[in-house]
Amino acid sequence: MGGMAELGEDLVENILLRLSVKSLVRFKCVDRSWDVLFKTPTFVKNHLHINRNEEILMISHNHHYKWVNIVKNSTSTVDTTYLFPDFNSENYVDGSVFTFNTQGHCNGVLCICLTFKHEIIPGEGIHKFYLWNPATREVKVVPPPPLPYCTDQYDCIFGFGADPNSINDLKVVNLIFQDKNNLSTYVVLYNLITNSWTFITTDLISVVPNHFSCDLKGFLAKGFCYWIISLGCFDDEKILRFNFRNNQFHILKRPPTSVGFYLDFINEVNDSTAYVVHGFEENFSHKVEIWILEKDKWTKNYTFPPFEYLDGLYAIWKGGAEFLGIAASGSCFHIFNSDSQRIRVVNITSDYAGIVCKYVESITSLSF
């Protein structure tokens, strides 16, 4: 490897694995073999593993082209207008476009879905997907999915993930509904390596009656994408789960105390899948429970007393030690530390409450 060959390739690679993504991006130009190395699944996986505890909280502005990153005790603002020109379009200004992304990241990459009120390009539908690596600033525009409906009047829910055994095999799963004419729901799957969509056949989609019955974005944890079904409905206890290893759907039950409240979410905590249940006490103060998935059954792990400070949770951080929420007495985000039982103010207003996700920087490439 150029002038550093005398150090030995293994030692050089070991040093590179401990550098920041920003440094690695610069070093790609030093030696072509390093550029090749940084794209290998083994290097990407090992670099992610070393940095797995360096979590960043990303909070999007309701206008979606601005994000605030919380790193340890500091914050920084990221403007993404240069990455996503559609955010500056006239369609966006008049409120006819909005975006969703998965809860959390997959291998350092986020999936963003832009939804228009009407088709911008005939035949391409009303949804536009992007893959985005915030650390490298690389963006991949996903080709439009196949649409058997001859109309732009449809809706979708989507999820994002990868086969844990193939770190570069990023996928977007898209469930498409056409409620108006009683057409059946269908599923398509995008694969980054092939840069193409394929249809998936399954009988389980019938458990999702329409797009109003669950969150439009999935929750990613440990190689699975989860959708909480019948949000706000008390007569359904289901969770739809998609396995990115074998591209199959499964049905799970929600924790017994869950009523599908809209603040409920699923998160990965300490290498486990956690379901955060929101409920109310008799005095209408929030109570939060955390349930852990073990062999497809939920076990209660922790119950918070009624929150005096936080009006519900948005994220679990630092291995379950800290929790992000909106202050009950104001409009700013606060972080509650369960070890010290203390709360600190994050100078971010609830205007930034569009999307909250955890993120780990990675060198994951979106081009092959």
Phi, psi and omega per residue, in radians:
M1 nan 1.194 3.080
G2 1.112 -2.434 -3.070
G3 -1.238 -0.188 -3.131
M4 -1.746 0.187 -3.073
A5 -1.056 -0.556 -3.098
E6 -1.149 -0.303 3.095
L7 -1.306 -0.339 -3.079
G8 1.645 2.382 -3.058
E9 -1.102 -0.678 -3.118
D10 -1.119 -0.732 3.141
L11 -1.166 -0.743 3.118
V12 -1.062 -0.786 3.136
E13 -1.096 -0.674 3.129
N14 -1.110 -0.637 3.087
I15 -1.196 -0.797 -3.108
L16 -1.077 -0.613 -3.128
L17 -1.076 -0.386 -3.078
R18 -1.729 0.114 3.107
L19 -1.591 2.784 3.100
S20 -1.241 2.808 3.097
V21 -1.081 -0.676 3.129
K22 -1.014 -0.725 3.109
S23 -1.197 -0.725 -3.131
L24 -1.087 -0.691 3.123
V25 -1.070 -0.706 3.105
R26 -1.171 -0.684 -3.052
F27 -1.312 -0.188 3.094
K28 -1.014 -0.475 -3.106
C29 -1.491 -0.193 -3.090
V30 -1.237 -0.779 -3.078
D31 -2.578 2.280 -3.105
R32 -1.054 -0.581 -3.138
S33 -1.139 -0.505 3.074
W34 -1.219 -0.688 3.094
D35 -1.032 -0.736 3.097
V36 -1.150 -0.753 -3.126
L37 -1.033 -0.756 -3.054
F38 -1.164 -0.268 3.131
K39 -1.697 -0.101 -3.114
T40 -1.294 2.452 -3.133
P41 -0.980 -0.634 -3.111
T42 -1.136 -0.787 -3.141
F43 -1.132 -0.804 -3.137
V44 -1.041 -0.784 -3.121
K45 -1.121 -0.794 -3.122
N46 -1.161 -0.671 3.121
H47 -1.142 -0.724 3.079
L48 -1.090 -0.723 -3.105
H49 -1.109 -0.738 -3.135
I50 -1.123 -0.611 -3.060
N51 -1.762 0.219 -2.996
R52 -1.067 -0.461 -3.122
N53 -1.616 0.001 3.129
E54 -1.601 1.070 -3.055
E55 -1.315 2.478 3.047
I56 -2.024 2.416 3.002
L57 -1.655 2.213 3.110
M58 -1.949 2.222 -3.125
I59 -2.159 2.153 -3.112
S60 -1.584 2.539 2.996
H61 -1.230 2.681 3.092
N62 -1.049 -0.348 3.072
H63 -1.487 -0.132 2.928
H64 1.273 -0.266 3.118
Y65 -1.653 0.030 3.062
K66 -2.151 2.393 3.089
W67 -2.233 2.605 2.996
V68 -2.004 2.237 3.086
N69 -1.746 2.298 3.033
I70 -1.857 1.972 3.126
V71 -2.079 1.962 -3.057
K72 0.974 -1.978 -3.096
N73 -1.946 0.270 -3.131
S74 -2.111 2.806 3.125
T75 -2.231 2.689 3.055
S76 -2.555 2.665 -3.104
T77 -1.852 2.402 3.118
V78 -2.094 2.166 3.082
D79 -1.763 2.124 -3.040
T80 -1.883 0.291 -3.113
T81 -1.083 -0.544 3.134
Y82 -1.271 -0.364 3.141
L83 -1.527 -0.612 -3.047
F84 -2.160 1.475 -3.101
P85 -0.990 -0.485 -3.126
D86 -1.066 -0.450 3.135
F87 -1.172 -0.338 -3.131
N88 -1.723 -0.007 -3.043
S89 -1.223 2.825 3.094
E90 -1.068 -0.556 3.130
N91 -1.088 -0.600 3.136
Y92 -1.278 -0.738 -3.077
V93 -1.034 -0.682 -3.105
D94 -1.497 0.170 3.031
G95 1.459 0.224 -3.076
S96 -1.604 0.138 3.096
V97 -2.418 2.474 3.081
F98 -2.596 2.970 -2.986
T99 -2.382 2.675 3.042
F100 -2.374 2.695 2.990
N101 -2.520 2.901 -3.076
T102 -1.159 2.723 3.084
Q103 -1.340 1.929 -3.095
G104 1.635 -3.033 -3.078
H105 -2.130 2.952 3.004
C106 -2.234 1.961 3.120
N107 0.953 0.637 3.104
G108 1.416 0.181 -3.112
V109 -2.093 2.449 3.050
L110 -1.883 2.637 3.027
C111 -1.947 2.225 3.134
I112 -2.043 2.315 3.102
C113 -1.988 2.120 3.090
L114 -1.754 2.221 -3.102
T115 -2.036 2.173 3.117
F116 -1.742 2.705 3.075
K117 -1.219 -0.544 3.137
H118 -2.441 2.794 3.091
E119 -1.046 2.326 3.049
I120 -1.558 -0.759 3.069
I121 -2.001 2.062 -3.088
P122 -0.929 2.323 3.095
G123 1.560 -0.144 -3.096
E124 -1.782 0.019 3.076
G125 1.388 -3.072 -3.061
I126 -1.817 0.066 3.136
H127 -2.039 2.467 3.097
K128 -2.302 2.212 -3.077
F129 -1.868 2.467 3.044
Y130 -2.237 2.534 2.871
L131 -1.840 2.368 -3.018
W132 -2.409 2.165 2.988
N133 -1.770 1.788 -3.081
P134 -1.074 -0.530 -3.081
A135 -1.260 -0.722 -3.137
T136 -1.645 -0.174 -3.095
R137 1.157 0.301 3.118
E138 -1.425 2.399 3.126
V139 -2.212 2.355 3.064
K140 -2.065 2.100 3.057
V141 -1.454 2.055 -3.117
V142 -1.347 2.323 3.101
P143 -1.070 2.635 -3.105
P144 -1.081 2.462 3.125
P145 -1.240 2.733 3.075
P146 -1.156 2.427 -3.083
L147 -2.174 1.831 3.097
P148 -1.266 -0.305 3.123
Y149 -1.442 2.314 3.092
C150 -1.540 0.989 -3.111
T151 -2.823 2.726 3.032
D152 -1.759 0.140 3.139
Q153 -1.611 1.317 3.126
Y154 -2.511 2.943 3.105
D155 -2.364 2.843 3.139
C156 -2.553 2.714 2.865
I157 -2.075 2.617 -3.052
F158 -2.481 2.842 3.081
G159 -2.468 2.843 -3.051
F160 -2.446 2.411 3.135
G161 -3.097 -2.819 -3.132
A162 -2.776 2.734 2.984
D163 -1.192 2.102 -3.118
P164 -1.006 -0.379 3.125
N165 -1.508 -0.064 -3.132
S166 -2.478 1.553 -2.922
I167 -1.101 -0.488 -3.138
N168 -1.520 -0.108 -3.047
D169 -1.476 1.133 -3.127
L170 -1.286 2.470 -3.061
K171 -2.389 2.617 2.995
V172 -2.135 2.150 3.079
V173 -1.847 2.345 -2.977
N174 -2.278 2.046 3.078
L175 -1.749 2.087 -3.001
I176 -1.957 2.267 -3.076
F177 -2.047 2.491 3.002
Q178 -2.299 1.522 -3.006
D179 -1.263 -0.536 -2.943
K180 -1.061 -0.773 -3.070
N181 -1.871 0.331 3.102
N182 1.030 0.566 3.101
L183 -1.404 2.595 -3.058
S184 -1.245 2.625 3.081
T185 -1.262 2.510 3.051
Y186 -2.367 2.857 -3.019
V187 -2.200 2.359 3.031
V188 -2.237 2.617 -3.077
L189 -2.214 2.211 3.096
Y190 -1.704 2.420 3.104
N191 -2.113 2.154 -3.084
L192 -1.116 -0.690 -3.076
I193 -1.103 -0.734 3.134
T194 -1.565 -0.243 -3.099
N195 0.941 0.789 -3.099
S196 -2.596 2.843 3.108
W197 -1.842 2.560 3.016
T198 -2.320 2.670 3.093
F199 -1.434 2.557 3.066
I200 -2.090 2.306 3.119
T201 -1.754 2.238 3.114
T202 -2.739 2.610 3.097
D203 -1.649 -0.145 -3.007
L204 -1.405 -0.256 -3.089
I205 -1.128 -0.332 3.133
S206 -1.102 -0.286 3.120
V207 -1.282 -0.250 3.084
V208 -1.797 1.693 -3.025
P209 -1.104 -0.608 3.108
N210 -2.890 3.028 -3.060
H211 -1.229 -0.265 3.130
F212 -1.326 -0.252 -2.986
S213 -1.516 -0.039 3.127
C214 -2.708 2.958 3.137
D215 -1.130 2.432 -3.097
L216 -1.178 -0.439 3.117
K217 -1.918 2.570 3.115
G218 -1.494 2.931 3.078
F219 -1.943 2.140 -3.051
L220 -1.680 2.284 3.080
A221 -2.717 2.124 2.996
K222 0.949 0.798 3.062
G223 1.440 0.132 3.123
F224 -2.190 2.602 2.996
C225 -1.937 2.351 -3.069
Y226 -2.101 2.415 2.975
W227 -2.136 2.224 3.094
I228 -1.455 2.040 -3.021
I229 -1.549 2.596 3.085
S230 1.039 0.908 3.069
L231 -1.008 2.211 3.117
G232 1.489 -0.053 3.130
C233 -1.788 2.368 -3.039
F234 -1.610 -0.094 -3.027
D235 -1.845 0.266 -3.141
D236 -2.406 2.387 -3.054
E237 -2.132 0.387 -2.948
K238 -1.632 2.694 2.945
I239 -2.244 2.287 3.040
L240 -1.633 2.267 -3.098
R241 -2.170 2.385 3.095
F242 -2.034 2.255 -3.116
N243 -1.689 1.980 -3.116
F244 -1.313 -0.160 3.075
R245 -1.272 -0.810 -3.061
N246 -2.079 0.090 3.113
N247 1.025 0.720 -3.128
Q248 -2.076 2.599 3.063
F249 -1.664 2.638 3.054
H250 -2.481 2.818 3.103
I251 -1.995 2.309 3.039
L252 -2.129 2.825 2.993
K253 -1.618 2.604 3.027
R254 -1.282 2.824 3.003
P255 -0.948 2.562 -3.012
P256 -1.063 -0.414 -3.129
T257 -1.596 -0.047 -3.108
S258 -1.412 2.367 3.019
V259 -1.969 0.260 3.117
G260 1.265 0.555 -3.138
F261 -1.038 2.544 -3.011
Y262 -1.127 -0.328 3.097
L263 -1.465 -0.194 3.113
D264 -1.044 2.522 3.043
F265 -2.656 2.885 3.134
I266 -2.031 2.369 -3.011
N267 -2.477 2.761 3.007
E268 -1.698 2.143 -3.103
V269 -2.322 2.144 3.118
N270 0.889 0.810 3.096
D271 1.123 0.384 3.068
S272 -2.210 2.765 3.063
T273 -1.600 2.129 -3.070
A274 -2.042 2.411 3.040
Y275 -1.902 2.170 3.140
V276 -1.725 1.993 -3.114
V277 -1.713 2.233 3.063
H278 -1.832 2.373 3.093
G279 -2.542 3.139 -3.120
F280 -2.207 2.488 2.987
E281 -1.467 3.096 -3.124
E282 -1.091 -0.487 3.132
N283 -1.590 0.226 3.080
F284 1.210 0.251 3.017
S285 -1.423 2.662 -3.072
H286 -1.321 2.426 2.948
K287 -2.177 2.414 -3.072
V288 -2.177 2.352 3.058
E289 -2.090 2.552 3.058
I290 -2.052 2.120 3.140
W291 -1.952 2.448 -3.122
I292 -1.897 2.391 -3.140
L293 -1.481 2.119 3.109
E294 -2.326 2.005 -3.121
K295 0.908 0.836 3.091
D296 1.123 0.352 3.046
K297 -2.273 2.561 -3.076
W298 -1.636 2.325 3.086
T299 -2.102 2.238 -3.120
K300 -1.169 2.246 -3.078
N301 -1.883 -0.604 -3.049
Y302 -2.784 2.467 3.037
T303 -2.200 2.168 3.064
F304 -1.526 2.482 3.005
P305 -1.178 2.949 3.117
P306 -0.893 2.280 -3.123
F307 -1.263 2.221 3.027
E308 -1.579 -0.346 -2.996
Y309 -1.983 -0.655 -3.024
L310 -1.838 2.356 3.115
D311 -1.633 1.152 -3.109
G312 1.544 2.866 -3.098
L313 -1.852 2.626 3.056
Y314 -2.038 -0.449 -3.101
A315 -2.802 2.608 2.993
I316 -1.867 2.284 -2.973
W317 -2.266 2.797 3.041
K318 0.927 0.907 3.057
G319 1.116 0.450 3.115
G320 1.642 0.057 -3.128
A321 -1.459 -0.471 -3.083
E322 -2.276 2.624 -3.031
F323 -2.352 2.317 -3.117
L324 -1.765 2.327 3.103
G325 -2.732 3.004 3.070
I326 -1.529 2.383 3.131
A327 -1.106 2.331 -3.137
A328 -1.148 -0.485 -3.068
S329 -1.744 0.159 -3.108
G330 -2.828 -2.783 -3.075
S331 -2.096 0.239 -3.114
C332 -1.782 2.674 3.007
F333 -1.266 2.516 3.032
H334 -2.268 2.714 3.077
I335 -2.075 2.184 -3.140
F336 -1.780 2.230 3.093
N337 -1.744 2.059 -3.046
S338 -1.302 -0.361 3.126
D339 -1.350 -0.851 -3.109
S340 -1.532 -0.214 -3.071
Q341 1.042 0.521 3.123
R342 -1.966 2.792 -3.128
I343 -2.247 2.435 3.105
R344 -2.224 2.636 -3.082
V345 -1.480 2.373 2.973
V346 -1.896 2.144 -3.022
N347 -1.320 1.075 3.089
I348 -2.307 2.179 -3.119
T349 -1.435 2.903 -3.121
S350 -1.201 -0.093 3.000
D351 -1.037 -0.393 -3.127
Y352 -1.635 0.395 -3.036
A353 -1.594 0.312 -3.125
G354 -1.069 -0.950 -3.122
I355 -2.478 2.400 3.025
V356 -2.205 2.212 3.116
C357 -2.573 2.658 3.039
K358 -1.502 2.678 -3.033
Y359 -2.673 2.466 3.030
V360 -2.156 2.251 -3.129
E361 -1.113 2.463 3.132
S362 -2.580 2.878 3.118
I363 -1.698 0.196 -3.115
T364 -0.888 2.206 -3.131
S365 -1.610 2.574 3.099
L366 -1.875 0.141 3.129
S367 -2.226 2.500 -3.127
F368 -2.275 nan nan
